[in-house]
Amino acid sequence: MELLQLQYFLAVARLEHVTEAARSLHVTQSSLSKTIQRLEEDLGAPLFDRTGRKLRLNEFGSTFLRRAERALFELEQGKQELRDLSSPEHRTLELAVTTASTLPQILREFRTKRPHVPIHVQMLSMQEMVTLLHRGEVDFCLSSPPLHADDIECQIVYTDPILVAVPKGHRLAGRSSVSLNEIRDESFVGVKKGYGIRNFVDAVCQSVGFVPKYVYEGDEPARLSALVEADIGLAFIPSTARNAWEPIHYLQVEDHGLVREIALLWHKSRYISGAALEFREVVADYFEALTHSQRAI
């Protein structure tokens, strides 16, 4: 059995399509098909059920996939560890976030400590983030809600109230708080389903008997404030994303405490570089200071 066979098998297993897998690997379809066929011959069992160029993992393939992923995961961790030992300032810090409101300040602080460490950040839905976490393809995730799994470490770093944002001329703009029942007939702007805050807010609203009516659903949380200002709809916005300079008004929710937990997540078996450890310290220090400042208000 060859390493290349395992790499090709993983690509086909994840995409379940020969053409797409060959494109992602930059090889010909015939070369990919022959490699998978040789692997199946070595193992003595078919790994896929085939329909044209589409393939679906069968029972043998699903069983073998878990082992193959674990083997390639460990090899990748070994490569990263050696790379970090030989050139620690050149290994990219891989981050994924479902909540980005605090990220600029955190990255700014990290840059002052490690100015030469490359950083790559992805804004993802919860399911996308979970996939990368389980594969060990990111150093850390900043997520809301938290994720609890056997192979994932989950550190709650902050408890963040969710506020209701209304335009300045709105009937509620003179208030400091509001109940969910008072806004059940309003129109809302928000992120798409699949993002942690959207799923959480919808669930809480449904628990009091209504489903928010969204007139805008997007994947850029930072755009919501501008839409509220334009009187397109109200928005549920975390306190950490509030901007005091924006010409909109924020209300606390009186009942059913709309509070989200922000967590730092990482794979238990992923190699953590010195730079990644320092990033984790920066995150913990940032949210500890934020907690103290909130208590002082």
C-alpha positions as CSV (number, residue, x, y, z in Angstrom):
1,M,0.0,0.0,0.0
2,E,1.4,3.4,-1.0
3,L,0.9,6.9,0.6
4,L,-0.3,8.2,-2.8
5,Q,-3.1,5.6,-2.9
6,L,-4.3,6.8,0.5
7,Q,-4.2,10.4,-0.5
8,Y,-6.2,9.7,-3.7
9,F,-8.7,7.5,-1.8
10,L,-9.3,10.4,0.7
11,A,-10.0,12.8,-2.1
12,V,-12.5,10.5,-3.9
13,A,-14.1,9.6,-0.6
14,R,-14.7,13.2,0.3
15,L,-15.9,14.4,-3.1
16,E,-17.6,11.1,-4.3
17,H,-16.9,12.0,-7.9
18,V,-13.9,11.0,-10.1
19,T,-13.8,14.1,-12.2
20,E,-13.9,16.5,-9.3
21,A,-11.4,14.5,-7.3
22,A,-9.0,14.3,-10.3
23,R,-9.3,18.1,-10.7
24,S,-8.6,18.7,-7.0
25,L,-5.5,16.5,-7.2
26,H,-4.3,17.8,-10.6
27,V,-4.2,14.4,-12.1
28,T,-6.0,12.7,-15.0
29,Q,-9.2,10.7,-14.3
30,S,-7.7,7.5,-15.7
31,S,-4.6,7.8,-13.4
32,L,-6.9,8.4,-10.4
33,S,-9.2,5.5,-11.3
34,K,-6.2,3.1,-11.8
35,T,-4.7,4.1,-8.4
36,I,-8.0,3.5,-6.6
37,Q,-8.4,0.1,-8.4
38,R,-4.9,-0.9,-7.3
39,L,-5.7,0.0,-3.7
40,E,-8.9,-2.1,-3.8
41,E,-6.9,-5.0,-5.2
42,D,-4.3,-4.6,-2.4
43,L,-7.1,-4.6,0.2
44,G,-9.0,-7.4,-1.4
45,A,-12.4,-5.5,-1.2
46,P,-14.2,-2.8,-3.2
47,L,-14.4,0.5,-1.4
48,F,-17.0,2.3,-3.5
49,D,-20.3,1.6,-5.2
50,R,-20.1,3.1,-8.7
51,T,-22.6,4.8,-10.8
52,G,-20.9,6.4,-13.9
53,R,-18.3,8.8,-12.6
54,K,-20.0,9.1,-9.2
55,L,-18.8,6.9,-6.4
56,R,-20.3,6.3,-3.0
57,L,-18.5,4.8,-0.1
58,N,-19.7,1.3,0.7
59,E,-19.4,-0.5,4.0
60,F,-15.8,-1.5,3.3
61,G,-14.9,2.0,2.2
62,S,-16.5,3.7,5.3
63,T,-14.5,1.4,7.6
64,F,-11.2,1.9,5.8
65,L,-11.8,5.7,5.6
66,R,-11.6,6.2,9.4
67,R,-8.2,4.4,9.4
68,A,-6.8,6.2,6.4
69,E,-7.8,9.6,7.8
70,R,-6.1,8.8,11.1
71,A,-2.9,7.6,9.4
72,L,-2.6,10.6,7.1
73,F,-3.5,12.9,10.0
74,E,-0.6,11.7,12.0
75,L,1.8,12.0,9.1
76,E,0.7,15.6,8.5
77,Q,1.2,16.4,12.2
78,G,4.7,15.0,11.9
79,K,5.4,17.2,8.9
80,Q,4.1,20.3,10.7
81,E,6.2,19.6,13.8
82,L,9.4,19.2,11.8
83,R,8.5,22.3,9.8
84,D,8.0,24.3,13.0
85,L,11.3,23.1,14.4
86,S,13.2,24.1,11.3
87,S,11.5,27.4,10.6
88,P,9.0,28.4,13.3
89,E,8.3,31.8,11.9
90,H,7.2,30.5,8.5
91,R,4.4,28.1,9.4
92,T,1.0,29.6,8.7
93,L,-1.4,29.9,11.6
94,E,-4.6,28.4,10.4
95,L,-7.8,29.8,11.9
96,A,-11.5,29.3,11.4
97,V,-14.3,31.4,12.9
98,T,-18.0,31.4,13.0
99,T,-17.9,34.7,14.9
100,A,-15.6,37.4,13.7
101,S,-16.6,40.5,15.8
102,T,-13.6,40.2,18.2
103,L,-11.1,38.9,15.6
104,P,-9.5,42.2,14.5
105,Q,-8.5,43.2,18.0
106,I,-7.2,39.7,18.8
107,L,-5.2,39.6,15.5
108,R,-3.8,43.0,16.2
109,E,-2.5,41.9,19.6
110,F,-1.0,38.7,18.2
111,R,0.7,40.7,15.4
112,T,2.6,42.7,18.0
113,K,3.9,39.5,19.5
114,R,4.6,37.5,16.4
115,P,4.8,40.0,13.5
116,H,6.3,37.5,11.0
117,V,4.0,34.6,11.5
118,P,1.7,34.2,8.4
119,I,-2.1,33.9,9.3
120,H,-4.9,32.5,7.3
121,V,-8.5,33.0,8.5
122,Q,-11.7,31.4,7.2
123,M,-15.2,32.6,8.1
124,L,-17.3,29.4,8.0
125,S,-20.7,28.0,8.8
126,M,-20.9,25.7,11.8
127,Q,-20.9,22.6,9.7
128,E,-17.9,23.7,7.6
129,M,-16.0,24.5,10.8
130,V,-16.8,21.1,12.3
131,T,-15.5,19.3,9.2
132,L,-12.2,21.1,9.3
133,L,-11.8,20.6,13.1
134,H,-12.4,16.9,12.9
135,R,-9.9,16.6,10.0
136,G,-7.3,18.6,12.1
137,E,-6.9,21.1,9.2
138,V,-7.0,24.2,11.5
139,D,-5.0,25.2,14.5
140,F,-7.9,26.9,16.3
141,C,-11.6,27.8,15.8
142,L,-13.3,30.7,17.5
143,S,-16.9,29.6,17.6
144,S,-20.4,30.3,18.9
145,P,-22.0,28.0,19.9
146,P,-19.3,25.8,21.5
147,L,-18.7,22.3,20.1
148,H,-18.3,19.2,22.4
149,A,-16.8,16.1,20.8
150,D,-14.4,13.4,21.9
151,D,-11.5,14.6,19.7
152,I,-12.1,18.4,20.3
153,E,-10.9,20.6,23.1
154,C,-13.5,23.3,24.0
155,Q,-12.6,26.3,26.1
156,I,-15.4,28.7,26.9
157,V,-13.7,32.2,26.7
158,Y,-16.6,34.6,26.9
159,T,-20.3,35.0,27.6
160,D,-21.7,37.5,25.2
161,P,-25.2,39.1,25.5
162,I,-27.1,39.4,22.2
163,L,-28.8,42.8,21.7
164,V,-31.6,44.0,19.4
165,A,-30.5,46.7,17.0
166,V,-33.1,49.2,15.9
167,P,-32.8,52.4,13.7
168,K,-32.8,55.7,15.5
169,G,-36.3,56.7,14.4
170,H,-37.9,53.4,15.5
171,R,-40.7,53.2,18.0
172,L,-38.4,51.4,20.4
173,A,-35.4,53.6,20.0
174,G,-36.0,55.4,23.2
175,R,-36.0,52.2,25.3
176,S,-33.1,50.5,26.9
177,S,-34.6,47.0,26.8
178,V,-37.4,45.0,25.1
179,S,-39.1,41.7,25.4
180,L,-39.1,39.2,22.5
181,N,-42.9,39.2,22.3
182,E,-42.8,43.0,21.6
183,I,-40.8,42.5,18.4
184,R,-42.5,39.3,17.1
185,D,-44.2,41.2,14.3
186,E,-41.1,43.1,13.2
187,S,-39.0,42.4,10.1
188,F,-35.4,41.3,10.6
189,V,-32.1,41.2,8.8
190,G,-29.6,38.5,9.7
191,V,-27.1,35.9,8.6
192,K,-28.1,32.8,6.8
193,K,-29.2,29.6,8.5
194,G,-26.1,27.5,9.4
195,Y,-24.4,30.2,11.3
196,G,-24.3,29.6,15.1
197,I,-25.9,32.9,16.1
198,R,-28.8,32.6,13.6
199,N,-29.6,29.0,14.7
200,F,-29.5,30.1,18.4
201,V,-31.6,33.2,18.0
202,D,-34.2,31.3,15.9
203,A,-34.5,28.6,18.5
204,V,-35.0,31.1,21.3
205,C,-37.7,33.0,19.4
206,Q,-39.5,29.8,18.5
207,S,-39.5,28.8,22.2
208,V,-41.7,31.9,22.8
209,G,-44.0,31.2,20.0
210,F,-42.8,33.0,16.8
211,V,-40.4,32.6,13.9
212,P,-38.5,35.8,13.0
213,K,-39.5,37.2,9.6
214,Y,-36.2,37.8,7.7
215,V,-36.3,40.2,4.8
216,Y,-32.5,39.9,4.3
217,E,-30.3,36.8,4.9
218,G,-26.6,37.1,4.1
219,D,-23.1,35.8,5.1
220,E,-21.5,39.1,6.1
221,P,-22.5,39.9,9.7
222,A,-20.8,43.3,9.5
223,R,-23.3,44.4,6.8
224,L,-26.3,44.1,9.2
225,S,-25.7,47.4,11.0
226,A,-25.9,49.3,7.7
227,L,-29.2,47.5,6.9
228,V,-30.6,48.4,10.3
229,E,-29.6,52.0,9.8
230,A,-31.4,52.0,6.5
231,D,-34.6,50.8,8.3
232,I,-34.7,47.6,6.3
233,G,-35.2,45.6,9.5
234,L,-34.1,44.9,13.1
235,A,-31.1,42.7,13.8
236,F,-29.9,40.5,16.6
237,I,-26.3,41.6,17.2
238,P,-23.8,40.4,19.8
239,S,-22.6,43.0,22.3
240,T,-19.0,42.3,21.1
241,A,-20.0,43.4,17.6
242,R,-21.7,46.6,18.8
243,N,-20.2,49.8,17.4
244,A,-20.9,52.9,19.5
245,W,-20.3,55.2,16.5
246,E,-23.0,53.7,14.4
247,P,-26.3,55.7,14.2
248,I,-28.4,52.9,15.5
249,H,-29.8,52.0,18.9
250,Y,-29.2,48.8,20.9
251,L,-31.7,47.2,23.3
252,Q,-31.1,44.5,25.9
253,V,-33.5,41.5,25.8
254,E,-35.6,41.4,29.0
255,D,-36.6,37.8,29.0
256,H,-35.2,34.4,27.8
257,G,-31.7,35.8,28.2
258,L,-30.2,35.9,24.7
259,V,-26.7,35.1,25.7
260,R,-24.2,33.2,23.5
261,E,-21.0,31.4,24.6
262,I,-17.9,32.0,22.6
263,A,-15.4,29.1,22.6
264,L,-11.9,28.4,21.4
265,L,-11.7,25.0,19.9
266,W,-8.8,22.8,18.7
267,H,-8.2,19.2,17.8
268,K,-6.8,17.2,20.7
269,S,-4.2,15.4,18.6
270,R,-3.2,18.3,16.3
271,Y,0.4,19.5,16.8
272,I,0.4,22.9,18.4
273,S,3.3,25.2,17.4
274,G,4.9,27.8,19.6
275,A,3.1,30.5,17.7
276,A,-0.2,28.7,18.0
277,L,0.3,28.4,21.8
278,E,1.0,32.1,22.0
279,F,-2.2,32.9,19.9
280,R,-4.2,30.8,22.5
281,E,-2.8,33.0,25.3
282,V,-3.7,36.2,23.4
283,V,-7.3,35.0,23.0
284,A,-7.6,34.1,26.7
285,D,-6.1,37.4,27.8
286,Y,-8.3,39.4,25.5
287,F,-11.5,37.9,26.7
288,E,-10.4,38.0,30.4
289,A,-9.9,41.7,30.0
290,L,-13.2,42.1,28.2
291,T,-15.0,40.3,31.0
292,H,-13.4,42.5,33.7
293,S,-14.4,45.7,31.7
294,Q,-18.0,44.5,31.4
295,R,-18.2,43.8,35.1
296,A,-16.9,47.3,35.8
297,I,-19.7,48.9,33.8
